[in-house]
Amino acid sequence: MTIFIIMVVIFVMGYSAIALEHPLKVNKAAPALLTGMILWALYALFNEQILELGFSPAFKAAQEMAANIKDYIASNVNEEHFKHLWEELSVLTTNSPEHGHYMEFVKHDLGHHLNDIAQILFFLLGAMTIVETVDRYQGFRLITDKIKTTNPAKLAWILGFITFFMSAALDNLTSTIVMIALLRKLVDGKDLRWLYASIIVIAANSGGAWSPIGDVTTIMLWIGGNITAGKIIAGVFLPSLVSMVVPLIFVSFMLKGKEIVRPVKPEGIEANFTSNKERTFMLVLGVSALLFVPIFKTITHLPPYIGMLFGLGMVWLATEIILRRHQDRKRGGLSVLKILEHVDVPTIFFFLGILMAVAALQSAGHLDLLAKWLDKSTGQNVYIIDTLIGILSSIVDNVPLVASAMGMYPITDIGHFAQDGLFWELLAFTAGTGGSMLIIGSAAGVAAMGLEKIDFIWYAKKITWLAAVGYFAGIAVYYVQEVLFHING
């Protein structure tokens, strides 16, 4: 039992290091990788002690399957060449550590989890490369150059809605980075720009929550089969929109009497390595490649990462054709080979580490115990459970929280935990938008904090209550939707 508790302690320590990334000045990928690998190492080294506690649902399922096969062989097969298999099944079903069978189970479970995690990582790597390519070809300028208003409240709404829909089509992290770059060209002055940046964070998280490709958590739920693309859009769009609009209404009053000060034009001329025609082409192609992923999955029934890598292949081929006619040195940086050097690889390693850590706790049985405690404490009220997960996502990263929920609650055939059930839809909303309540609670918030040097205390005083009001308003809207659906149904 001691090693079982030590695994939790190490997980909490790893989480703390991730949350304190900026004060510690240590990239969160490092503690995430260490946490994941240490937990699996402990699980492997002390497999007998951990599995004999009887908390691992996967091990219980394996034992039940082995028992059923053994009973079938015992009653139907007597051939001598089945003797070895019979002995192995007997070892597994009698909890004996002989011949390293516990270790074999640990390695098998590791492979199972790695398969699921690799799908997410390949999906993210493909998406990030496509978005980085469009950005390098200055495709996003076609959107940002159109904004010319000087009305503070109007600018807040424009930034909010552009970010909201951009985040749904791309992802909340990339959308935040693009919109912060735009903001620097539109607004000068720390406080006003911080306020707009905070709106961008809220809008990016809200926009990512209702799209199957808009946030890592919705990607995880979609790839895991917990939700489908059409249902998540239909069920979560309105609550997500409300979670952005409500804060925007308050911000509009806060901006009364304010004036937008344009930043001083920087020295030098912005490089134009691409023509307007090329920018338009790459923007349309990149966004189309991302939007085609759900269609590809529906047609082929293959995992989404296959569709994403197909899209990346098309974008890559297009850049090769474009660059064939432009061999000058300036265009060397527009090659996908060069663009890959700028893809955020540490983020990929962060997700690998944290998902591996959660997988270790799931396999060992920690998450199953947590699920039972939540069920007992809340009476399995999915609204309370999802709301608590959303609030927690403002303190710690929402990726491991959703991964934990997926490990704690298996998909059922009917009810709230079935595919597209109430629990999974509301989880996509709460985990996606709850992180807005603190600046460190989401990838979008961390990006904005780093780019604009936003102070944690300033955000907590000025923005947390706005995000919280929007968050609970969205939950209320989702609840009303469900009530009306059942009444009409």
Stockholm file with secondary structure:
# STOCKHOLM 1.0

chainA/1-489         MTIFIIMVVIFVMGYSAIALEHPLKVNKAAPALLTGMILWALYALFNEQILELGFSPAFKAAQEMAANIKDYIASNVNEEHFKHLWEELSVLTTNSPEHGHYMEFVKHDLGHHLNDIAQILFFLLGAMTIVETVDRYQGFRLITDKIKTTNPAKLAWILGFITFFMSAALDNLTSTIVMIALLRKLVDGKDLRWLYASIIVIAANSGGAWSPIGDVTTIMLWIGGNITAGKIIAGVFLPSLVSMVVPLIFVSFMLKGKEIVRPVKPEGIEANFTSNKERTFMLVLGVSALLFVPIFKTITHLPPYIGMLFGLGMVWLATEIILRRHQDRKRGGLSVLKILEHVDVPTIFFFLGILMAVAALQSAGHLDLLAKWLDKSTGQNVYIIDTLIGILSSIVDNVPLVASAMGMYPITDIGHFAQDGLFWELLAFTAGTGGSMLIIGSAAGVAAMGLEKIDFIWYAKKITWLAAVGYFAGIAVYYVQEVLFHING
#=GR chainA/1-489 SS CHHHHHHHHHHHHHHHHHHTHHHHTCCTHHHHHHHHHHHHHHHHHTHHHHHTTTCCHHHHHHHHHHHHHHHHHHHHCCCGGGHHHHHHHHHHHTTCCGGGHHHHHHHHHHHHHHHHHHHHHHHHHHHHHHHHHHHHTTTTHHHHTTCCCCCHHHHHHHHHHHHHHHHHHSCHHHHHHHHHHHHHHHCBSHHHHHHHHHHHHHHHHHHHHTSTTSSHHHHHHHHTTSSCHHHHHHHHHHHHHHHHHHHHHHHHHHTTTCCCBCCCCCSSCCCCCSCHHHHHHHHHHHHHHHHHHHHHHHHHCCCHHHHHHHHHHHHHHHHHHHHHTCCSGGGGGGSHHHHGGGSCHHHHHHHHHHHHHHHHHHHHTHHHHHHHHHHHHHTTCHHHHHHHHHHHTTTSCHHHHHHHHHHHSCCBSSSTTBTTCHHHHHHHHHHHHGGGGSTTSSHHHHHHHHHHTCCHHHHHHHTHHHHHHHHHHHHHHHHHHHHHHHHHC
#=GC SS_cons         CHHHHHHHHHHHHHHHHHHTHHHHTCCTHHHHHHHHHHHHHHHHHTHHHHHTTTCCHHHHHHHHHHHHHHHHHHHHCCCGGGHHHHHHHHHHHTTCCGGGHHHHHHHHHHHHHHHHHHHHHHHHHHHHHHHHHHHHTTTTHHHHTTCCCCCHHHHHHHHHHHHHHHHHHSCHHHHHHHHHHHHHHHCBSHHHHHHHHHHHHHHHHHHHHTSTTSSHHHHHHHHTTSSCHHHHHHHHHHHHHHHHHHHHHHHHHHTTTCCCBCCCCCSSCCCCCSCHHHHHHHHHHHHHHHHHHHHHHHHHCCCHHHHHHHHHHHHHHHHHHHHHTCCSGGGGGGSHHHHGGGSCHHHHHHHHHHHHHHHHHHHHTHHHHHHHHHHHHHTTCHHHHHHHHHHHTTTSCHHHHHHHHHHHSCCBSSSTTBTTCHHHHHHHHHHHHGGGGSTTSSHHHHHHHHHHTCCHHHHHHHTHHHHHHHHHHHHHHHHHHHHHHHHHC
//
